[in-house]
Amino acid sequence: MLYLDRNENLFGAAPECLRILRTADAATLGTYSRDFLRGVKSTLSETLAQQLEIPERRILLSYGSEDMLKQTVHCCLSAGDRMLIPQYSWWYYQSVASECGGVTVEYPLERMQQPAPAFLYNAEEIIGAVRNTAPKLLLIASPNNPTGNALSLDGLKKILDKCASTRVVIDEAYFGFNDELFESLPQLTRQFPHLAVLRTFSKLYALAGMRIGYACVGEQYEKLTAYSARYLGYNTLSEQLALAALRSKEYYNEIGKTIANERERFYSFFDATDPCIAYRSVANFILVKIPTEHMAPLSEHLRRAEIAVKFYSEGGLASHIRITIGTPSQNSLLLQALSDFRYRFAAHAATANHQSKLYNLQ
Ligand SMILES: Cc1ncc(COP(=O)(O)O)c(C=O)c1O
């Protein structure tokens, strides 16, 4: 089965990560880290701090960004507090807010058709939503799962300026698949004490199974800093893999570029396949709207081809699928399977055209 349904990075981790895994010794597995003797959490937090140019104490480590998100929400949200989240977003945000009695309120995402189909964050709308709901936390996923759009740097700065008394959490799990924002967001935490940026080694670095995440936080997150402290240190093997990944910058830059090119192949296919709409993305997945009546047959067709993509069946995303961008050869397999199904889309478009012509004649 080819799994293109969970936004994993199918290129695999850098060769140096695999070498470290193969040569791990008993001491690495059997002992606690002693980095705290140097007054830092770990070599990983120290290295990230140097690379991102923020103080080490403002880097918090976690077991995946799922864990960091849970810690952040549990630490900052109390029963009855509101958390603003994007209209279409990762289901986990609601679930984690409800764990501590919090209430999620959605702010809208715009759908554009020109110059190309895309979802958009509207900074003014978000600022308005903050004023209207007075949330404890404003969560922005950039890029957002499943819509694939990112918030512009200007938009984010405007929000941070205007919403200075609200904690703003950016889930940047899918950083690195576009150039624009790669290095810059964590540094904003120096300027904006109410900002936290959450990142993970699961996506760009293809280390999802190792569960490595971190947050870069501004000064207002003192309580979270204490809450997330790990007396016995961080997972040492995960840390070594993460450090190897950070040293393999070229390897991952290449993956980022390849995924950007591969997204274009899918856009070309769907743009030429009326009435499907492929929304532009800066992540390693794309969201595609397909006619509702084709959902079940397409699902069956792909199941027979042994390819899994994510089918949405509820709310505003019913009749959308999300495709994880795999390696070029994996993408070719999916594009071939989609081409084999294309005649059904074509038949649908022909019927729709015919009906609209009849309507115009009436
Ligand atoms: C938007 C978003 N944030 C965070 C995560 C969690 O990633 P992890 O816990 O593997 O770091 C995911 C996982 O798919 C995600 O889609």
The ligand as an SDF file (V2000), in Angstrom:
LIG
                    3D

 16 16  0  0  0  0  0  0  0  0999 V2000
   -0.7970   20.9220   11.6960 C   0  0  0  0  0  0  0  0  0  0  0  0
   -0.0550   19.8500   12.4670 C   0  0  0  0  0  0  0  0  0  0  0  0
    0.6160   20.2210   13.5690 N   0  0  0  0  0  0  0  0  0  0  0  0
    1.2900   19.3100   14.2880 C   0  0  0  0  0  0  0  0  0  0  0  0
    1.3030   17.9700   13.9140 C   0  0  0  0  0  0  0  0  0  0  0  0
    1.9920   16.9890   14.8280 C   0  0  0  0  0  0  0  0  0  0  0  0
    3.2240   16.5790   14.4080 O   0  0  0  0  0  0  0  0  0  0  0  0
    4.1810   15.8030   15.3730 P   0  0  0  0  0  0  0  0  0  0  0  0
    3.4880   15.5200   16.6700 O   0  0  0  0  0  0  0  0  0  0  0  0
    4.5500   14.5490   14.6630 O   0  0  0  0  0  0  0  0  0  0  0  0
    5.3510   16.6780   15.5980 O   0  0  0  0  0  0  0  0  0  0  0  0
    0.6230   17.5480   12.7800 C   0  0  0  0  0  0  0  0  0  0  0  0
    0.6310   16.1310   12.3780 C   0  0  0  0  0  0  0  0  0  0  0  0
    0.2150   15.7310   11.3350 O   0  0  0  0  0  0  0  0  0  0  0  0
   -0.0850   18.5270   12.0350 C   0  0  0  0  0  0  0  0  0  0  0  0
   -0.7800   18.1980   10.9310 O   0  0  0  0  0  0  0  0  0  0  0  0
  1  2  1  0
  2  3  1  0
  2 15  2  0
  3  4  2  0
  4  5  1  0
  5  6  1  0
  5 12  2  0
  6  7  1  0
  7  8  1  0
  8  9  2  0
  8 10  1  0
  8 11  1  0
 12 13  1  0
 12 15  1  0
 13 14  2  0
 15 16  1  0
M  END
$$$$
